[in-house]
Amino acid sequence: MSGKTTVIAENKLDIKTASSGFYEGFIPVVAIGAKILIGALILWAAFFPSQAGAVLSKLQNWSTSAFGAWYMWVTTFYGIFCLAIAAWPKTGRIRLGGLDEKPEFSRFSWFSMMFGAGIGVGMLTYSTAEPIFHFANNPDVIKGLSNGANPDNVRNAYKWAMLHYGITPWACYGIVGMALAYFAYNRKQHLSFRSSLRPLFGKYLEGTLGHIVDIVAILATIIGVSVTIGFGVSQFASGVFNITGFEWISAGNGKPTLLAQLLALVIIISASVMSALSGVNKGIKWLSNINMGLSFFLLFFFVIFGATGFAFKQFFVTIWDYVLALPAMSITVWPEGKLADWQGAWTIFYWAWWIAFAPFVGLFLARVSRGRTIREYVLGAMFIPAAMGLAWFVLVGGTAIDLELSGVAQGSIINADISAQLFQTINLILTPLMAKVMSFVIVVLLLTYLVTSADSAILVINTITSAGNRARAHKHHIIIWGGIYIAVVAALLMAGGMNALKSAMIVGALPFSMVMALMAISLAKALIFDRKNEN
């Protein structure tokens, strides 16, 4: 780009923060309003668990039925928008922060933090579960085009798995991070969600409208991360059971008891609070580097002991199948029947999960991506993580599928609880002692991923409630939000386990999906205006 500058000077939004007291430096309406709404959810789920579980389930069904098409089409829009912005020469070369801005983190640390915060926990839970579940059943099986749990269904299983873990989820994260970073670093606005909508709503964002936008982002973050933590604590408990064999941890078939999940929750969130208190440059950065190193170790283990030949072939075949099928998979909406049920339980759930996760991951990406060009950002935030996810699927999930096809597993992986499928795969390919050792490595890796996700989310919430102020540690507020996370996850687990968490997330993600669409339109408007002014 030939323009002299990529930094546009304009007046910041006048966002009022408290000048003294407990909420000094924070936006009281946003901080207190979010706590009241989350507190109401916690109390409702804690004191009326049966009612809360039933109502949340009904709301989920209504949301999926009424807005399923919206989720499908809007996530497709996010992906197309990110690709277009990166591919267009005049916008792809824009550097977040200005022409002379240098990246704060090395590429390895940058990618480690993005992957760990964005999808690391999901890889440990779903690297086995996603391919295995779709190997047993997927839309092609429902339509009679292939047979479940048969060799002719392997390619279809991976095609559908990559729909949920390919470039689309990372586009959800990418669009939020790109908009936040551009308005904060290139337009010198607050690092806040309301600032990214300024070209559309102007000064109205200084008041009630801006407060609503920030509260919606906080609620989505809390619920989205709570689902991730819920899956993580279940697998953490399953891993501890695989190591120790303590019967009080397992409720049967690898599923952990509620007590085991609650104890794991307290351990993980306590560690997350300590990490968050140390900040991005210390705890989060080092934890991200550790979990990335352990991730490569685990993948290397499956290269040695897993179905490597199967994985190598499937990696490239899946890329081909995925690219060809992505347009149709992205926009097809099944209105009723078994296909609609499958889409609601899988694709719509995933799109809501990624959208609910997007405010947290997007703001975190914006914080660590200063100095990167938009094209480099999209490459690092969409394509590399998608390729990394596929490597997990073919190595870990491929080993599980190979064990089922060969008859070694005899259904023990497919029929295991989702939290135990990875450990069951380990048990089948190693001696009992070595299986315990590898289970310990996986539990440590899971712990670092969960802590990275939770502590990043806590810092992000503090950033939103303080109008983008990152200078202060806000220690007591970090501790309070950590306690809120424990209460939310615990209350919803008691109200209906993971189903209650998933229902709350699908409903809670809907408002922020609309905010994200507006952020994309606002960013496009700003980029067009700024490029015209440079010419």
N, C-alpha and C positions, 0 to 999 in steps of 0.2 A: 504494500500500500504506500502511496506516495505522499499522503497527507503529513503535515508537519507535526501534528499531535493527535493523540487518541484520547486525551483527557479533556472533557468539556466542563468548564467552570459554571456552576449554577448554584443558587441558594439552596441550602438544605431545607428539608421539611422541618418546621418548628414543632418538634415532638416534646411535649412537656414531661420532664422527669422530676421526681421528688428531690428537693434540695436538702432535706434533713430527715432524721428518723430512721426507722427500720428499713424503709424502702428508698433510702437515699440513692440516687442514681438510677432508679428503676421507674417504669411507668406503672403507677399504682393500680389504675383501672385494669390494665392488662394482667399484671401479676395476680391481683386479688380475684379478678373475674375468672381467670383460668382455674385458680385453686377452688373457688366456690363450685364451679361446674364439675370439676373432677371429684371434689369432696362429696357432692351429691351422688355421683355415680358409685363411689366407694361405699357410702352409707346404705344406698339402695341395695347394692349387691351383697353387702355384709349382713344386713338385717332382714332382707326379704330375698334370699338366694333363689328359691324356686320361682318366685314371680319374676325376678330379674332375668333368669335364664330363659323362661318362656317368652317374655316380652322381647328380649333381644333376638331370639330365634325368629319370631314373627317379623320383626323389623328387618332382619337380614333377608328373609324371603321376599318381603315387599320391595326392598331396595334392589335386590337382584332382578326381580321381575320388571320393575318400573324403570330402572336405570342401567340394566345390563348392556343395552346397545350403546348408551352414553359411554360407559367404561371402555367398551371395545373401540369405539371410534375416536375417543379423545386420546387414548394412549397411542393409537396409530398417528394421530396428528402430532403428538409430542415427538415421536421418532422422526417423522418427515421433516419437522421444523429443525431439529438439531442437525440432521444430515445436510439440509439446505444451507443453514448458516455456516457450517464448517466448509462446505464445498464451494460456496461463492467466494471468489478471490478477495473481494473488497472487505468482507467480514471475517473470513477464515484467518487472515493474517493479523487481525487486531490482537494486541497483547493486553491482557487483563491487568490494568494498572498503568498503562502507558508504554511508549516505545522503549524507554530505558529501564523499565522495571525488570528486576532479576528474580527468579524463583527463590523462595525461602528454603525449600526442601529439595534434596536430591530426588532423582526420578524414582529410585527404589523406595525411599521413605514415603514419597508422594503416593505412589501406587499402592504401597502397603497400607497406608492409612485409608485410602479410598476403598480398597477391596475389603479390608477388615471391618470398617464402619458400615459399608453398604450391603454386604451379602455373605460375609464370612460364616456366620452362624448358620445361615440357610444352606451353605455348602455341606457342612458337617451333617445336618439333619437330612437334607434332600439329595445329596450326591448318590446315595443308595436308593432312597425312597422314591424319588421322582421317576427314574428309569424303570424301577421295578413295578411301581403302580401302573404306569402306562404300558409296560410290557404285558400286564394282566388285562388291562382294559383302557381303551381310548376311543375317540370318535370313529376311527376306521374299523375297529372291532364292532362297535355298535351298529355301523352301517353294513356290516358283513363283508368288508373288503379284506380283512385279515382275521386271524384267529388268536385269541388271547393266550398268553403264555406259550406261544409257539415260535419257531425260528422266523416264520414269515412276518412276525409282528415286531421284530427288533428295530428295524429302520423307522417304522411308524412311532414306536415308543420314544425314540430319541428326537424325532421331529417335533413331537408335542412337548417333550421336556424342554427343548431349546426355545420353544415359543415363550415359555414362562421364565426362562433364565438367560435369554439372548440379549439382543440390543434394546428391546422394548423397556424392560425395567430400568436399564441404565439411562435410557432417554428420559424417563421420569425424573431420575436424580439429576441428570445433566441439564435439563431445561431450567430447573430451579436454581442450581448452582451457578449456571451461566448468567442468568438474569440478576441474581443477587450480586455476583462479582462485578458485572459490568456497571451496574448503577452505583455500587459502593466505591470501586476503584477508578473507574473511568469517568463517572459523573460526580464523584465525590459526595455521594449521599450516605445516609446511615446504612449500615449493614443490617437491613430489616426488610421484612416482606412488604410492608406498605410502601417503602421507597421504590420498589421495583414496579409499582403500579402508577407512579407519578404521571407519566405521559398520558394516562387515561383519565385520572381523577383529580390531579393537581392538589390544591390546598385542602380539599375535602378529606384527604388522608391524615391531616393533622389531628382530627377529632375522632368522632364515633366510628366512622367508616374504617379508619386506620386501626383503631382498637379492635374492631371485629375481625379484620384480616389477621392481625397478630394472634388473637385468641384462637381462631380457627386453626392456625398453623401449630400452635402449642398443643391443642387437643389432638390433632392428627398425629403429632410427634409422640405424645404420651401413649396413645392407643396403639399406634404402629409398632413402636419399640416394645411395648408390653407384650404383643403377640410374639415378637422375636425372642424376648426373654422367656416367655412361657414355653416355647418350643425348646429353648436352650436349657432351661432348668430340668425339663423332663429328660432330655438326653444326658445331661450331666448326671442325674440320679441313676439313669440306666447304666451309665458307664461305671459309676461307683459300685453298683450291684454286680456288674460283670467282673469287677476286680475283687470285691470282698465276699460276695454271695450272701450278704445279710438279708434275711427274709423280710424284715420290716420295710425294706426299700421297695420291693417288688409286689405289685398287685396281681401278677400273673401274666405270662406271655411277654415278659419284658417291660410291661407298663408300670411306671413308678407309682407309688402311693402318694396321696396328697401331702402327708407329713414329709416325705422325702423331697417333694418338689418345693415345699415351703422352706425347709432348711437350706436347700440349694439356693433358693431365691435370696435369703438373707446373706449368705456367704458372698454371692456374686455382686449384689448391690453394694454391700459394705466395701468390697474391694474397688468397685467402680467409683464410689465417693472419694476414696483415698487417691485414686488415680486422677480424678477430675480436679481435686484440690491442687495437684502438682502442675496442671495446665497441659496445653497441646505439645509444647516443646520438650517436655520431660516424660511424664507417665504415658500419655497417649502415643507419642512418637515411638518410644522404646517398646511398648507393648505391641504396637503394630509391626515393628521390625521382628520381634520375637515370634508373633503368630504367623508372619509370612514365612519365616525360616522353618518353623515347625510344619507349615502347610506343604512346603516343598519336600520336607523329609517324609511326610505321610504319602505324598504322591510318588516319591521315589520308592517307598516301600511297596506300593501297589505295582510299580513298574517291575520290581524284582519278583514279588510273590503273586501278583494278580494275573489277570488274563490280558497280557500285554499285546499279543498279536491281534486279539479281538479289538482291543482299545485303539490300536494304531489305525486299523482299517476303518473302524467306526467313526473316528474323529473326522476324517476327510469326507466320508460318505454323508455324515450328518450335516456338515457345512453345505454340501450340495443340495441335500433334501430340504434343509431349512431355508436356504435362500430361495429356492423355487416355490416352496409352499407358504412362505411368510405372508405375502399379500393376501391370499385367500384366508389363512388362519387368523389374520389380524382384523378383518372386517366382517367375517361371517358371523351372523347372530342367529342362533336357533331359538325360535319362540316358545316351543313346548316339546314335551316328550323326554325320552332318555338323553338325547343329545343336549337339550336345554339343561337338564339336571346335571349332566357332566360339566357343561360349561360354567354353570353357576358354582359348582363345588370346586372347580379347578381354576379356569381362566379368570372369571370375575373375581374370585377370591384373591388370586395373585395380583390382579391389577389394582384392587383396593389396597392390598398390602403394600405394594410398591409406592402407591400414591400417599398412603399414610406415613410411609417411611421417608418420603421425598423431602419434607421440610427439614428434618433432622440431617439427612445425608446431604441434601443440596446445600444447606448453609455451611455444613462442615467442609464440603468440597470447595465452596467459595473461599473459606478461610485459608485453606491450604494450597489453593491454585493460583494465587497472585503471581504474576510474572509469566504465566503460560499463555500462548496464543489460543484463540478460540478453536482453531483446527487441532492443535496439540491437546487441548482440553477434551474435545469430543473423542479423539482417538484414545486418550488415556482413560476417559470416563465411560466409554461405551464399548468399543471394540476389543480392547485388551482384556477387560474384566469378563466379557462374554466368552472370549476364547479360553480364558482361565477356567470359567465355569464348565465349559464343554470338556476340558481336560479332566476335571473332577468326575464328570458324569461317565465318561468312557472308561476311565481307569477304575474308579470305585464302584459305580453302578454297573459297569460292564462286567466286573468280576462277579458281582452278585447274580447278574443274569446268566453268566456262563455256568455258575454253580447250579442254578435252577435247571438250565437246559441239559446239563450233563447228568442230572439226577442226584448229584451229591447233596444238594440242599433239601430235596424232597419237600418243597413248600415251606420250609422253616423260615426262610427270609421273607417271602411274600406274606406269610401269615403272622409274622412278628409285629409288635407295635412299632409305629413309625420311629419312636425314640430308640428302639433297640435293633433296628435292621443293620446298621453299620457294625455294631458289636457282634451280631450273629454272623455276619460275613467274616469278620476277623476270627471268630471261633472256629469256623469251618476250614480255614486255610492254615491255621497255626496250631501248634501244640498248646495244651491248656496254660502252661507257664508263660509261653511267648505271647499268647492271647491276652493275658493279664498285663504284661509289660506294654504291649501296644495299646491296650485299653487305657492305661495310665497316660500314655503320650497323648491320646485323643482327648482325654478328660482335661489335661493341662491346656491343650490347644483350644478346646471349647471354652475353657475358663477365660483365656486371653481374648478370644473373640467376643465373648459376652461382656467382659469388662470394657473392652474398647468401644463396643456399641453403646453400652449404658452410660459410660462416663462422657462420651462424645455428645450423647443426647442431653445429658444434664447441662453441659457447657452451652449447647445450642439454645436450650430454653432460657438460660440466663442471658444469653446474647439477645434473644428476641425481647425479653421483658425489660432490658436496659437500653433499648433503642440502638442496638448494635455496638454498645460499649464493651470492648474486650480488655480494657486496661486493668480492671480490678478483678480480684479473685472471687469476691462475693461468697466467702466461705460458708456462712450460715445458710445462705440460700441454696448452695450446692447440697448441703446436708438435708435441708428440707425437701428438695425435689427428689433426692435419693429415697427418703422416707415415703414420699408420695408414690414413687414407682413400686416400692414393696407393697404398699397398701392396695394399689390398683390391681397388680397382678394377683396378689393373694385373694382379694375379694372376688375377682372374676373367676379364678380357679375354683373357689368354693361354691360359686354360683352355677357352675356348669362345666368346669374344666376348660379345655382348649376350645370347645365349641362356643362358650360364652365370650371368650377373648376374640375369636374369629368373627362372631356376630357383631360385637361392639366395633370392631375395626372396619368391617365392610360398610356399616352405617356412618361411622365417623369420618371415613375417607371422602365421602361424597362432596361435602362443601369445599374441601381443599382441592379436589379435582377441578372445580370451576375456577378457583383462584389461580391454579397453575395455567389453565388455558388463557386467562387474562394476562398473566405474567409473560407468556409467549408473545401475545399481541402487543403488549406494552414494549417489550424488548425490540420487536421488529420495527415498531414506530420510532423508537429512540435511535436505532441503528440507521434507519433511512434518513432521519433528520440530521444526525451527526455527520454522516457521509456527505450530505449536501452542503453542510456548512464548511467542510474541509476543502471542497472543490473551489 
